[in-house]
Amino acid sequence: MLVLTRRAGESIVIGDEVHVVVLEVRGDTVRLGIEAPRSVQVHRAEVYAEVQAANAAAAGVVDNLEAVANRLLARPKRQPHPSGRVPRPVPGPPRATPAAPTPGRTAPAESVPPVAPSDAVVPGTPPTPSSPDVEQP
């Protein structure tokens, strides 16, 4: 380990791109300023240790998932029934079926025939005798 002595305002250079400046010394606390390109990660030691632990835990989860996937892929395939009958699939939740139109309700928009402009009824106006809504005598 290289040990250097610096006073406030003095700096050190690491490589060509990292500059460390002593900003302030107050008792046993030293404030440092670090200039480095964005490609260089700079962390406090305790934060770096937490990041490494989290990465190791995440890698363990991935390894565990891979092990589970390998076990599932290695499972023997189902043997056919001795009678030659194909086993039925396990029933799942019921499938949704399209509901039939309820009496008094309008049909879905896809099945409504287009209205010609001369037959159109303007909302808020009384029906005219030529309108299909008015009974013809």
C-alpha positions in Angstrom: 0.0 0.0 0.0 1.3 3.4 -1.0 1.0 5.9 1.9 1.0 9.7 1.0 0.7 12.8 3.1 -1.4 15.6 1.7 -2.8 18.9 3.1 -6.1 20.6 2.2 -6.0 21.7 -1.4 -3.3 19.2 -2.4 -4.1 16.3 -4.7 -2.8 13.0 -6.1 -3.3 11.6 -9.6 -4.1 7.9 -10.3 -3.4 6.8 -13.8 -4.1 9.5 -16.4 -7.7 10.2 -15.6 -8.4 10.0 -11.9 -7.6 13.0 -9.6 -8.1 12.9 -5.8 -8.1 16.3 -4.0 -8.0 16.8 -0.3 -10.8 19.3 0.2 -10.9 19.7 4.0 -9.4 18.2 7.2 -11.5 18.6 10.3 -10.2 16.7 13.3 -10.2 13.0 12.3 -12.4 13.6 9.3 -11.0 14.2 5.8 -13.1 15.3 2.9 -11.9 14.2 -0.5 -12.9 15.3 -4.0 -12.6 12.7 -6.8 -12.5 13.5 -10.5 -12.9 10.5 -12.7 -14.5 9.6 -16.0 -18.0 8.1 -15.8 -16.6 4.7 -16.9 -14.7 4.4 -13.7 -16.8 3.4 -10.7 -16.0 5.1 -7.5 -17.6 3.8 -4.2 -17.0 4.1 -0.5 -15.6 0.8 0.8 -18.8 -0.1 2.8 -21.0 0.6 -0.2 -18.7 -1.5 -2.5 -19.0 -4.4 -0.1 -22.8 -4.2 -0.1 -22.8 -4.1 -3.9 -20.6 -7.1 -4.1 -22.7 -9.1 -1.6 -25.9 -8.2 -3.6 -24.3 -9.3 -6.8 -23.2 -12.6 -5.3 -26.7 -13.2 -3.9 -28.2 -12.5 -7.3 -25.7 -14.8 -9.0 -26.7 -17.5 -6.6 -30.4 -17.1 -7.5 -29.5 -17.4 -11.2 -27.5 -20.5 -10.5 -30.4 -21.9 -8.5 -32.8 -21.2 -11.4 -30.5 -22.9 -13.8 -30.4 -26.0 -11.6 -34.2 -26.1 -11.4 -34.5 -25.7 -15.2 -32.0 -28.5 -15.7 -33.9 -30.8 -13.4 -37.2 -30.0 -15.2 -35.6 -30.7 -18.5 -34.1 -34.0 -17.3 -37.5 -35.3 -16.0 -38.5 -38.6 -17.7 -41.3 -38.3 -20.1 -44.7 -39.8 -19.2 -45.1 -43.4 -20.2 -48.2 -44.2 -22.1 -50.9 -46.1 -20.2 -50.6 -49.9 -20.7 -54.0 -49.9 -22.4 -52.7 -47.5 -25.0 -55.0 -44.8 -23.8 -53.7 -41.2 -23.9 -53.8 -39.6 -20.4 -56.2 -36.7 -20.2 -54.8 -33.3 -19.4 -55.3 -31.9 -16.0 -58.3 -29.6 -16.1 -57.5 -26.0 -15.5 -59.7 -23.0 -14.8 -62.8 -22.8 -17.0 -62.4 -20.9 -20.3 -64.4 -17.8 -20.9 -67.0 -18.3 -23.6 -68.6 -15.4 -25.4 -71.9 -14.5 -23.9 -75.0 -14.5 -25.9 -76.8 -11.1 -26.2 -79.3 -10.5 -23.5 -82.9 -9.7 -24.7 -83.3 -5.9 -24.6 -79.6 -5.2 -25.0 -78.0 -4.2 -28.3 -75.7 -6.6 -30.1 -71.9 -5.9 -30.2 -70.8 -3.1 -32.6 -69.4 -5.6 -35.1 -72.9 -7.1 -35.9 -74.8 -3.8 -36.1 -75.6 -3.0 -39.8 -74.5 0.4 -41.0 -77.1 3.1 -41.1 -77.7 5.1 -44.2 -77.5 8.9 -43.8 -81.2 9.3 -44.7 -82.2 6.8 -42.0 -80.1 8.5 -39.3 -81.9 9.8 -36.2 -80.3 12.8 -34.5 -80.3 12.5 -30.7 -82.7 14.8 -29.0 -85.1 15.1 -32.0 -88.5 13.4 -32.1 -88.7 10.4 -34.5 -90.1 11.1 -37.9 -92.8 8.9 -39.6 -90.1 7.5 -41.9 -88.0 6.5 -38.9 -87.9 2.7 -38.2 -88.7 3.5 -34.5 -92.2 4.8 -35.3 -95.0 2.4 -36.0 -96.5 2.8 -39.4 -100.4 2.5 -39.4 
